[in-house]
């Protein structure tokens, strides 16, 4: 295990990259949409709607696809979830709306709600007309910290309600994980930016990119200058493995790598290992494992310390990895990085088992050679944005911000949502709902 | 082994499945393909006098589709045969000679001119064809010229033309009736008075298939304009069943042989028409949608069903359902049913609930102990069947008759005997109501 790490770009023929990163689920054509929409039973108090974190009236939007009323259909979706187009692509529908579809009971085949939602919203985005009008201006100004799904959802709803919004975004581009984090094969044709362009077309929202709150501007300043503040700061760092040498060359942060991948203009230029080990069991772990294979990695092993039932990634995602030739190894945890000349060239893993509900290492070990080791064991809040007055809203045990059901923090005039808060799942759709609920509450507050 | 051979008005065929007079029976080529596929007979597409009519050269058909574009209803503005009379005659003679066991009935439409009928029917007789069908139903184009349904809507003309045809040929004469009347019985009676050996029904129904909202014109659109056409296909079957049933149960028309037409797509449809008194059936739209091969299922399916029921011949079940087709006033008001949901089959879509809640009797509840759960409340259920009809799962919702005790809705005891409107105290005409 002393050979130099084999990490290189251009592992594949040039044209292969486009094929590998083609749309994972191609859109429905008009005929497919007609056939699929006809399958919806138009359930009463529909279980799919109940399962949607944003509460989209799914039977109504599908009914409208069937009737050819695509604008009305998109309105049903976007009035509850302004990121309806992205969510149609990235939601774990098998765990949400489609998992609740009553068609599962009799035929084990739900209505393809995600693809239908994409059909309606893509048609609307292609028209680039704002669907919602702004209420008369209130004269109130709200600062949004973080231009991801939570922040922009909040911004859009506030703009609709008549308030003026300024979004402070640390990166050069808006979008958060939609732009920087989602697997590339789920979001083709620059959809994340096109959706944001459409969203901003309502007016009343201006963006200040490259502005990191806590560094370039203080939260206290925002609280002073604005009538309300919404924090949608996400999770800025990945969890550490807790192994010696995890900062040496050869060990990578999966989130950062995916961000580079999403922004790469030429995928063949991205260096990828011949043998890749991914550590983690969530969506990010699947995303990096699958994309490593698509970039030409020959052997990709995903290590998860528990079984398939406990995995954060859905069954669909796990099967996606397996169908892409990722070797998913359950009940395996990293024990030690194998270092050579100051670089990680492999990893020693150890079998685990569950004894009386407790995960324990069995002592059975094995060494896997690796040209790249990816850390994908969850992300963690970077509290840079929180100044002294604001530290009280951090729930230390959860490592997240504490909010009430309206996404209001205990700090006067400050709301929060998205991955950085302690309630809801870390999903795009939950972030959108957080932003929406916060905006509604902020509006109530501003008009009180 | 069941015997599917069929005889109607003296015309025999190896099975009761005929192709109706329509595009599929337009010429020798199609008819031979149909016979090869197993069809028991055909009614050759309607012959008119020379010179032949002309058809539009734009679209002739329109359709109404389900979401996956299954044809639910269909219509056409095609006219009768647009080929020369002699061409048809030559082909009919040849096909009959080649397929002697199959029934070939020739559909005709002529003006009220005795000479024409005599001349043309003699020519048809010479082909060896088995019978004549008078087209009194075509509701478009020909009707504007005083033929087709224009004749079929006037009982005196039906009688007259039937008499004219009977006088002109020894072949059995079937009179094809139009459904574009409020009551089918006067037409059937007129055919009978004129000497018809049988009637066939229904021809197509006046219809506009759809309106093109871009062109602001009816479909099918021919150079920007549209005309009403004849409606057919599965959607018209209930209308046809009713009309066939009326002829079978009305005393003065009962016994008049009926060849049933109207949306027949599967063997079961044929069995239903025959249970209401039809001797055989004619099919068009299903063949036009799926091709001739569907007759295979019709033959097999009917035979298997007959065997399972112990019917050896068609006559064993023809008309069997007729005694049970009655006026509303004879329906048993003591018969009380309640809807029942099989919880093991229920997929919890809630359609029964919302249909009942919004539009009927508020007799279904949507939750139980806070869970999504649908259940019928017998004290509100009037037994209307709406929930059964909207339930997407077969046999999940059923109607169960109450056998005794009290109806929890009315509090009244379930009576065992029959009691109908004719004897009901609310019926002020009770004394005057009599059975026909």
Interface residues (C-beta under 8 A of the other chain):
Chain A: X31 X34 X35 X37 X38 X39 X41 X42 X43 X44 X45 X46 X47 X66 X102 X103 X105 X106
Chain B: X66 X67 X68 X69 X345 X347 X348 X349 X350 X351 X353 X354 X366 X372 X392 X393
